[in-house]
Amino acid sequence: MKNFTFFTPTRAQELTKTRVGEVKMGEKLAFVNHFDDLANRPEEFIIIGIPEDIGVRANYGKAGTAAAWEAFLKAFLNIQVNPYNTTKNCLILGEILTRGSMQDAEKTNDPKELGEIVSFNDTTVTQVVQKVIEANKTPIVIGGGHNNAYGIIRGVALGLDQPINVLNIDAHTDLRNTDYRHSGNGFSFASKEGYLDRYAIFGLHQNYTPDYIFEAIKANKQQHYVCYEEIMHLTALDKLVKFKKTADFVRNQFGLEIDCDAVANFISSAATPTGFDMRELRSFVNLAKKQKTHYLHICEAIPDENGQVGKALSYLVSDFIRDE
Protein backbone atom coordinates (compact mmCIF):
# COMPACT_ATOMS: atom_id res chain seq x y z
CA MET A 1 0.00 0.00 0.00
CA LYS A 2 1.47 3.32 -1.10
CA ASN A 3 0.80 5.39 2.01
CA PHE A 4 1.60 2.85 4.72
CA THR A 5 4.87 1.55 6.15
CA PHE A 6 5.26 -1.64 8.17
CA PHE A 7 6.99 -1.66 11.54
CA THR A 8 10.37 -3.38 11.48
CA PRO A 9 12.72 -5.15 13.92
CA THR A 10 15.29 -2.43 13.29
CA ARG A 11 12.84 0.30 14.36
CA ALA A 12 11.86 -1.66 17.47
CA GLN A 13 15.51 -2.10 18.38
CA GLU A 14 16.17 1.63 18.00
CA LEU A 15 13.41 2.51 20.47
CA THR A 16 13.90 -0.27 23.03
CA LYS A 17 16.22 0.29 25.98
CA THR A 18 17.59 -3.12 26.90
CA ARG A 19 18.84 -4.07 30.33
CA VAL A 20 20.59 -7.21 31.56
CA GLY A 21 18.18 -9.58 33.30
CA GLU A 22 15.07 -7.86 31.93
CA VAL A 23 12.92 -8.41 28.84
CA LYS A 24 11.06 -5.50 27.21
CA MET A 25 8.10 -5.63 24.84
CA GLY A 26 10.26 -4.35 22.00
CA GLU A 27 12.52 -7.40 22.29
CA LYS A 28 9.74 -9.96 21.94
CA LEU A 29 7.44 -8.54 19.26
CA ALA A 30 6.66 -10.43 16.06
CA PHE A 31 6.56 -8.57 12.74
CA VAL A 32 4.77 -8.79 9.41
CA ASN A 33 5.59 -7.10 6.11
CA HIS A 34 2.35 -7.73 4.25
CA PHE A 35 -1.33 -7.42 5.13
CA ASP A 36 -1.96 -10.95 3.88
CA ASP A 37 0.20 -12.26 6.72
CA LEU A 38 -2.21 -11.01 9.39
CA ALA A 39 -4.81 -13.75 9.01
CA ASN A 40 -2.22 -16.40 9.86
CA ARG A 41 -0.89 -14.63 12.94
CA PRO A 42 -2.07 -15.65 16.45
CA GLU A 43 -2.05 -12.07 17.81
CA GLU A 44 -5.51 -10.54 18.32
CA PHE A 45 -4.63 -6.85 18.70
CA ILE A 46 -3.01 -4.98 15.82
CA ILE A 47 -1.49 -1.59 16.66
CA ILE A 48 -1.41 1.20 14.04
CA GLY A 49 -0.04 4.75 14.25
CA ILE A 50 -1.23 7.95 12.58
CA PRO A 51 1.34 10.77 13.00
CA GLU A 52 -0.63 13.84 11.89
CA ASP A 53 -2.31 16.97 13.23
CA ILE A 54 -3.89 18.28 10.03
CA GLY A 55 -7.46 17.62 11.11
CA VAL A 56 -6.85 19.35 14.43
CA ARG A 57 -5.51 22.44 12.69
CA ALA A 58 -8.44 22.43 10.27
CA ASN A 59 -10.68 22.58 13.36
CA TYR A 60 -8.76 25.50 14.93
CA GLY A 61 -7.17 23.22 17.54
CA LYS A 62 -3.63 23.09 18.92
CA ALA A 63 -1.10 21.31 16.71
CA GLY A 64 1.24 18.65 18.07
CA THR A 65 -0.78 15.44 17.94
CA ALA A 66 1.47 14.20 15.12
CA ALA A 67 4.13 13.34 17.71
CA ALA A 68 1.89 11.13 19.88
CA TRP A 69 2.63 7.93 17.94
CA GLU A 70 6.39 8.18 18.48
CA ALA A 71 5.88 9.01 22.16
CA PHE A 72 3.63 5.98 22.56
CA LEU A 73 6.18 3.67 20.92
CA LYS A 74 8.99 4.87 23.19
CA ALA A 75 6.89 3.99 26.24
CA PHE A 76 5.10 0.86 25.03
CA LEU A 77 8.19 -0.89 23.66
CA ASN A 78 9.88 -0.49 27.04
CA ILE A 79 7.13 -2.11 29.11
CA GLN A 80 8.44 -5.12 31.00
CA VAL A 81 7.46 -8.57 29.75
CA ASN A 82 6.24 -10.42 32.84
CA PRO A 83 3.23 -12.49 34.01
CA TYR A 84 0.99 -9.47 33.33
CA ASN A 85 2.39 -8.28 30.00
CA THR A 86 3.00 -10.38 26.91
CA THR A 87 3.54 -9.87 23.20
CA LYS A 88 1.62 -13.04 22.39
CA ASN A 89 -1.63 -11.09 21.89
CA CYS A 90 -0.40 -7.92 20.14
CA LEU A 91 1.53 -6.85 17.08
CA ILE A 92 2.64 -3.40 15.92
CA LEU A 93 1.65 -3.30 12.29
CA GLY A 94 3.06 0.08 11.29
CA GLU A 95 1.96 3.61 10.52
CA ILE A 96 0.09 5.70 8.01
CA LEU A 97 2.62 7.68 5.96
CA THR A 98 1.71 11.32 6.48
CA ARG A 99 4.95 13.19 5.77
CA GLY A 100 3.80 14.38 2.35
CA SER A 101 0.41 15.42 3.70
CA MET A 102 2.00 17.24 6.63
CA GLN A 103 4.30 19.10 4.24
CA ASP A 104 1.31 20.08 2.09
CA ALA A 105 -0.50 21.28 5.19
CA GLU A 106 2.40 23.57 6.10
CA LYS A 107 1.73 25.53 2.91
CA THR A 108 -1.73 26.72 3.94
CA ASN A 109 -3.74 28.01 6.88
CA ASP A 110 -7.04 27.76 5.05
CA PRO A 111 -9.28 25.29 6.95
CA LYS A 112 -11.00 24.01 3.83
CA GLU A 113 -7.71 23.34 2.06
CA LEU A 114 -6.53 21.48 5.17
CA GLY A 115 -9.81 19.56 5.05
CA GLU A 116 -9.00 18.33 1.54
CA ILE A 117 -5.75 16.89 2.87
CA VAL A 118 -7.65 15.24 5.73
CA SER A 119 -9.97 13.59 3.19
CA PHE A 120 -6.95 12.26 1.31
CA ASN A 121 -5.62 10.60 4.48
CA ASP A 122 -9.08 9.20 5.28
CA THR A 123 -8.77 6.84 2.34
CA THR A 124 -5.57 5.21 3.59
CA VAL A 125 -6.88 4.93 7.16
CA THR A 126 -9.99 3.18 5.86
CA GLN A 127 -8.03 0.75 3.70
CA VAL A 128 -5.62 -0.24 6.49
CA VAL A 129 -8.32 -0.72 9.11
CA GLN A 130 -10.51 -2.68 6.71
CA LYS A 131 -7.67 -5.13 6.05
CA VAL A 132 -7.15 -5.65 9.77
CA ILE A 133 -10.86 -6.31 10.33
CA GLU A 134 -11.02 -8.70 7.37
CA ALA A 135 -8.17 -10.65 8.99
CA ASN A 136 -10.47 -11.04 12.03
CA LYS A 137 -8.25 -8.87 14.24
CA THR A 138 -8.90 -5.89 16.53
CA PRO A 139 -7.26 -2.60 15.46
CA ILE A 140 -5.73 -0.28 18.05
CA VAL A 141 -5.09 3.13 16.48
CA ILE A 142 -2.84 5.70 18.17
CA GLY A 143 -2.10 9.33 17.44
CA GLY A 144 -3.36 12.17 15.33
CA GLY A 145 -6.60 14.06 15.64
CA HIS A 146 -10.13 12.82 16.10
CA ASN A 147 -10.70 13.30 12.38
CA ASN A 148 -9.32 9.78 11.98
CA ALA A 149 -12.39 8.31 13.69
CA TYR A 150 -14.19 8.61 10.36
CA GLY A 151 -11.67 6.51 8.42
CA ILE A 152 -11.55 3.95 11.22
CA ILE A 153 -15.33 3.62 11.47
CA ARG A 154 -15.64 3.35 7.70
CA GLY A 155 -12.89 0.71 7.57
CA VAL A 156 -14.49 -1.39 10.32
CA ALA A 157 -17.97 -1.09 8.80
CA LEU A 158 -16.70 -2.10 5.35
CA GLY A 159 -14.74 -4.98 6.85
CA LEU A 160 -17.79 -6.24 8.72
CA ASP A 161 -20.16 -5.29 5.89
CA GLN A 162 -22.48 -3.48 8.30
CA PRO A 163 -22.75 -0.20 10.22
CA ILE A 164 -21.19 -0.22 13.67
CA ASN A 165 -21.86 1.36 17.06
CA VAL A 166 -19.35 3.64 18.79
CA LEU A 167 -18.79 4.73 22.40
CA ASN A 168 -16.75 7.91 22.60
CA ILE A 169 -15.15 9.09 25.87
CA ASP A 170 -14.86 12.74 25.01
CA ALA A 171 -15.44 16.31 26.14
CA HIS A 172 -16.92 17.01 22.69
CA THR A 173 -19.34 15.25 20.35
CA ASP A 174 -17.40 15.81 17.11
CA LEU A 175 -20.78 16.05 15.40
CA ARG A 176 -20.16 19.42 13.80
CA ASN A 177 -21.47 20.30 10.34
CA THR A 178 -20.15 18.36 7.35
CA ASP A 179 -19.05 21.36 5.30
CA TYR A 180 -15.44 20.13 5.11
CA ARG A 181 -13.39 17.46 6.89
CA HIS A 182 -11.69 18.19 10.20
CA SER A 183 -11.28 16.74 13.68
CA GLY A 184 -14.69 17.97 14.82
CA ASN A 185 -16.95 16.10 12.39
CA GLY A 186 -15.64 12.56 11.99
CA PHE A 187 -18.79 11.10 13.53
CA SER A 188 -21.04 13.43 11.53
CA PHE A 189 -19.58 12.10 8.29
CA ALA A 190 -19.67 8.48 9.47
CA SER A 191 -23.33 8.82 10.43
CA LYS A 192 -24.29 10.72 7.28
CA GLU A 193 -22.72 8.07 5.05
CA GLY A 194 -24.30 5.15 6.89
CA TYR A 195 -21.21 3.64 8.54
CA LEU A 196 -22.19 4.66 12.08
CA ASP A 197 -25.34 3.28 13.69
CA ARG A 198 -25.63 3.96 17.43
CA TYR A 199 -23.35 6.62 18.89
CA ALA A 200 -22.82 7.53 22.56
CA ILE A 201 -20.63 10.24 24.09
CA PHE A 202 -19.54 9.77 27.70
CA GLY A 203 -18.19 12.76 29.66
CA LEU A 204 -19.45 15.51 27.35
CA HIS A 205 -18.68 19.04 28.59
CA GLN A 206 -21.68 21.34 28.67
CA ASN A 207 -19.63 24.52 28.15
CA TYR A 208 -18.21 23.49 24.77
CA THR A 209 -21.13 21.90 22.96
CA PRO A 210 -23.21 24.10 20.60
CA ASP A 211 -26.96 24.21 21.10
CA TYR A 212 -27.64 22.88 17.59
CA ILE A 213 -25.74 19.70 18.45
CA PHE A 214 -27.67 19.16 21.69
CA GLU A 215 -30.91 19.59 19.75
CA ALA A 216 -29.80 17.21 17.00
CA ILE A 217 -28.84 14.47 19.49
CA LYS A 218 -32.11 14.80 21.36
CA ALA A 219 -33.98 14.35 18.08
CA ASN A 220 -31.94 11.28 17.10
CA LYS A 221 -32.86 8.03 18.87
CA GLN A 222 -29.57 6.50 17.67
CA GLN A 223 -27.49 9.01 19.62
CA HIS A 224 -26.99 9.47 23.37
CA TYR A 225 -24.78 11.52 25.68
CA VAL A 226 -23.82 11.71 29.35
CA CYS A 227 -22.45 15.07 30.45
CA TYR A 228 -19.43 15.17 32.72
CA GLU A 229 -21.26 17.66 34.92
CA GLU A 230 -23.93 15.01 35.62
CA ILE A 231 -21.47 12.49 36.97
CA MET A 232 -18.47 14.43 38.32
CA HIS A 233 -19.69 14.19 41.92
CA LEU A 234 -20.35 10.45 41.76
CA THR A 235 -18.12 7.82 43.34
CA ALA A 236 -15.77 5.86 41.11
CA LEU A 237 -18.09 2.85 41.31
CA ASP A 238 -21.17 4.89 40.36
CA LYS A 239 -19.30 6.36 37.38
CA LEU A 240 -18.59 2.81 36.22
CA VAL A 241 -22.28 2.01 36.54
CA LYS A 242 -23.08 5.03 34.35
CA PHE A 243 -20.44 3.93 31.87
CA LYS A 244 -21.92 0.44 31.69
CA LYS A 245 -25.38 1.91 31.01
CA THR A 246 -23.84 3.92 28.17
CA ALA A 247 -22.29 0.73 26.82
CA ASP A 248 -25.75 -0.84 27.02
CA PHE A 249 -27.05 1.92 24.73
CA VAL A 250 -24.55 0.90 22.07
CA ARG A 251 -25.62 -2.71 22.72
CA ASN A 252 -22.30 -3.72 24.31
CA GLN A 253 -20.84 -4.06 20.82
CA PHE A 254 -18.94 -0.98 19.75
CA GLY A 255 -15.76 0.77 18.73
CA LEU A 256 -14.13 2.51 21.70
CA GLU A 257 -12.92 6.06 21.18
CA ILE A 258 -10.80 7.91 23.73
CA ASP A 259 -10.18 11.60 23.15
CA CYS A 260 -7.50 12.83 25.55
CA ASP A 261 -9.40 16.14 25.76
CA ALA A 262 -11.67 14.30 28.22
CA VAL A 263 -8.85 13.98 30.78
CA ALA A 264 -8.19 16.81 33.24
CA ASN A 265 -4.83 18.56 32.83
CA PHE A 266 -3.78 16.24 30.02
CA ILE A 267 -1.74 17.87 27.24
CA SER A 268 -4.01 17.67 24.22
CA SER A 269 -5.37 19.68 21.30
CA ALA A 270 -8.12 21.18 23.51
CA ALA A 271 -6.75 20.71 27.02
CA THR A 272 -9.11 21.17 29.95
CA PRO A 273 -8.64 21.80 33.70
CA THR A 274 -11.60 19.58 34.53
CA GLY A 275 -12.53 16.08 33.47
CA PHE A 276 -11.74 12.43 34.16
CA ASP A 277 -8.43 11.37 35.70
CA MET A 278 -6.26 8.55 34.38
CA ARG A 279 -7.42 6.13 37.06
CA GLU A 280 -11.03 6.58 35.97
CA LEU A 281 -10.11 6.30 32.30
CA ARG A 282 -8.23 3.06 32.88
CA SER A 283 -11.27 1.68 34.72
CA PHE A 284 -13.50 2.55 31.75
CA VAL A 285 -11.11 0.75 29.40
CA ASN A 286 -11.08 -2.35 31.59
CA LEU A 287 -14.88 -2.40 31.65
CA ALA A 288 -15.21 -1.73 27.92
CA LYS A 289 -12.89 -4.56 26.90
CA LYS A 290 -15.26 -7.04 28.58
CA GLN A 291 -17.79 -6.14 25.86
CA LYS A 292 -17.50 -6.87 22.14
CA THR A 293 -15.07 -4.11 21.17
CA HIS A 294 -14.42 -3.68 17.45
CA TYR A 295 -11.47 -1.33 17.90
CA LEU A 296 -9.70 1.12 20.22
CA HIS A 297 -8.77 4.61 19.05
CA ILE A 298 -6.79 7.02 21.27
CA CYS A 299 -6.33 10.50 19.85
CA GLU A 300 -5.70 14.22 20.37
CA ALA A 301 -2.72 13.71 22.74
CA ILE A 302 0.26 16.07 22.51
CA PRO A 303 3.49 14.64 23.97
CA ASP A 304 5.40 16.40 26.74
CA GLU A 305 9.14 16.58 27.29
CA ASN A 306 9.25 14.15 30.22
CA GLY A 307 7.45 11.28 28.46
CA GLN A 308 4.38 11.19 30.68
CA VAL A 309 1.91 11.46 27.80
CA GLY A 310 3.52 8.53 26.00
CA LYS A 311 3.37 6.52 29.22
CA ALA A 312 -0.32 7.38 29.66
CA LEU A 313 -1.13 6.11 26.18
CA SER A 314 0.86 2.92 26.77
CA TYR A 315 -1.01 2.28 30.03
CA LEU A 316 -4.35 2.49 28.22
CA VAL A 317 -3.20 0.12 25.48
CA SER A 318 -1.63 -2.38 27.88
CA ASP A 319 -4.83 -2.36 29.94
CA PHE A 320 -6.89 -3.02 26.83
CA ILE A 321 -4.83 -5.96 25.58
CA ARG A 322 -4.02 -7.54 28.95
CA ASP A 323 -5.54 -10.95 29.60
CA GLU A 324 -7.73 -11.17 32.67
Sequence and secondary structure as in RCSB ss.txt:
>XXXX:A:sequence
MKNFTFFTPTRAQELTKTRVGEVKMGEKLAFVNHFDDLANRPEEFIIIGIPEDIGVRANYGKAGTAAAWEAFLKA
FLNIQVNPYNTTKNCLILGEILTRGSMQDAEKTNDPKELGEIVSFNDTTVTQVVQKVIEANKTPIVIGGGHNNAY
GIIRGVALGLDQPINVLNIDAHTDLRNTDYRHSGNGFSFASKEGYLDRYAIFGLHQNYTPDYIFEAIKANKQQHY
VCYEEIMHLTALDKLVKFKKTADFVRNQFGLEIDCDAVANFISSAATPTGFDMRELRSFVNLAKKQKTHYLHICE
AIPDENGQVGKALSYLVSDFIRDE
>XXXX:A:secstr
 TTEEE  HHHHHHH    TT  BHHHH    SSGGGGGG    EEEEE    HHHHHTT  S GGGHHHHHHHH
HTTSB BTTB STTEEEEEEE  HHHHHHHTT   HHHHHHHHHHHHHHHHHHHHHHHHTT EEEEESS TTHHH
HHHHHHHHHHTS EEEEEE SS      SS  TT HHHHHHHTT EEEEEEEEE GGGS HHHHHHHHT TTEEE
EEHHHHTTS HHHHHHHHHHHHHHTTTEEEEEEEGGGBBT  BTT BSSSB HHHHHHHHHHHTTSEEEEEEEE 
B   TTSHHHHHHHHHHHHHH   
